[in-house]
Amino acid sequence: MNWSRVRAIIKKDIQAVVYAKLVMIPMIVMPLVLCIAVPAFVTIQSLFMILPLMASSIVTANSIVGEKERKTLETLLYTPVTNREFLVAKLLNSFIPAVLIGCAGFAGFFLVLNLIYFLHRNMLIIHSWIWMPAILLLSPSVSLIGLSLTLMVSLKAKSYA
């Protein structure tokens, strides 16, 4: 496997994600809502686990179906990239942002919930470090589940609509 080809595809896909407003807006707004605004009113401790699933689904759908709609998939398939390199690049392109968003969402959730609870009760609500292995293990696994399902669907889809 040629990792320079994989990195080139990932770099191209990340640029496409950054410039796509329909992809970036949900990936910015939803973590703010689910991990900062909602914990201020409701303490649902597993709410931040939706973030990696959502992020991987959005990026994967844009990665494959967006390529088909922009008519750049054919050009990419004419390059000397193997099928394995293509799929690994698409998987990593979706997996890495999803895990980063999940961890950042957990950090925001952790800080906001503890700050609110500390101001009201003078103690921390989440003081156990048992959440760290949970987020480091569950976030990638939830992301991979969503990623694999979305990848299978988006390989067959012709457009977003």
N, C-alpha and C positions, 0 to 999 in steps of 0.2 A: 504494500500500500504506500502510495506516494503522499506523504503528509503535507508537502507544499501545495499540492492540488487541493487537498481537503481544506487547508488554511485559506487558500484563495477563494474557494466557494463560500466558506464561512464569512470571510471579510465582505464579499459581495452581498451576501444575504443580510448581514448586519447593517450595511449601508441602506439596503432596501427597506429594512424594518424601521430604521431611524427616520427615513423620509416619508414613510407611509403614516399619515395622520390617523387612519382607521385602525392602525395597529398600536401606535404609541399612546393615544388617548386612553384606551382601556387599561393599558399597562401602567399608566401613571395614576389615573383616577381611582381605579379599584383598590390598589393597596392603601391609598390615602383614606378611602371610605371604610374599608373592612378592618384596617389595623389602627387607625387613629381616630376617626369620627365615631364608629360604632362602639368601641370599648368605652367611650366616654358615657354612653347610656346603658349598654348591655354588656355583661361580662360573659361572653361565650368564648371559652379558651381555645377551642379548636377552629375558630373562624379563619385564622390565618392560613390554614392548610388548603384552602380553596385557591390561594394565589399561585402556587406552582402549577396546579392543574390548569388554571385559566391562562397563565402566561405561555405554557408549553402548547396549549391548543391554539391560541391566537397566532403564535409565531410559526407553528407548523403549517397551519392552514394558509398563512400568507406565503410561506416558503414554497410550497408546491403549487397550490391553486393560483397564487399570485404570479408565479412564473408562467403558468399556462395563459393567464389573462393578459400579461404584458408581452406575450409571444417571445419570451427569452428562454423558455425551457428547451426548445428545439436547438437553439444556438449552443446552449450548455451541453446538450447531448451529443453535438458534433465534435466537441473537444475530446481529447484523449483520456477523459476521466472514466474510470471503470464504474460499474454499477455499485460496487461495494464502497468506493470512495465517495460517490454521489450520496448514497444513503447515510454513510457515517457523517459526512459534512452536514447534511440536513438534520440529522439527529442531534449532533453536537450544537448546531446553530440554535436549536430550540431548547435543548436541555440546559445549557449553561445560563442563559438569561432567566429561565424559570427557577433554577435553584438560587440564583442571586436575588431575585425578587422575593422568593419565599423566605430566605434568610433575613433580608432587609425588612420584610413585612413582620416577621417575628420580632426583630429588634424594636421596631416601632410599636408593635402591640405590647411588648414587654415593658417598654419605657412608659407609654401612656397609661396602661392599666396600673402599674405600680405607682406612678406619680399621683394618679387620681385617688387610689386607695390610701396612699400615704398621707395625702392632704386631709382626707376625711377621718381616717382611723389611726393615724400615726404608726402604721406598720405596713409591711410589704405583703401583697397578696400572692405574688409569685416569687418566692424566695428560694425555691428548690432548683438545683442545677440539673435535675432529672430531665428537664425540658430540653437541655442542649443535645443529648444523644437522640432524643425524639425528633427534634427538628432536623438534625444532621442525617438521620436515617429515613424519616418519613417524607421529608420534603423531596429528596431525589426519587424515592420510590413512587410517590403520588405523581410526580412530574413524568416519570417514565411510563406509567400506565396511561396517562392522558396523551402523552406524546405518541405512543404506539398506536392507540386507537385513532387518533386524529390523522396520523400518517397513513394508516390503511384507508381511511375514508377519503382523504384529500388526494391520494394517488388515483382514485377512481373518479373524483369529481371533475367537472369541466369548468365551473365558475363558482363564485361566492353565492350567487343568487339561486 
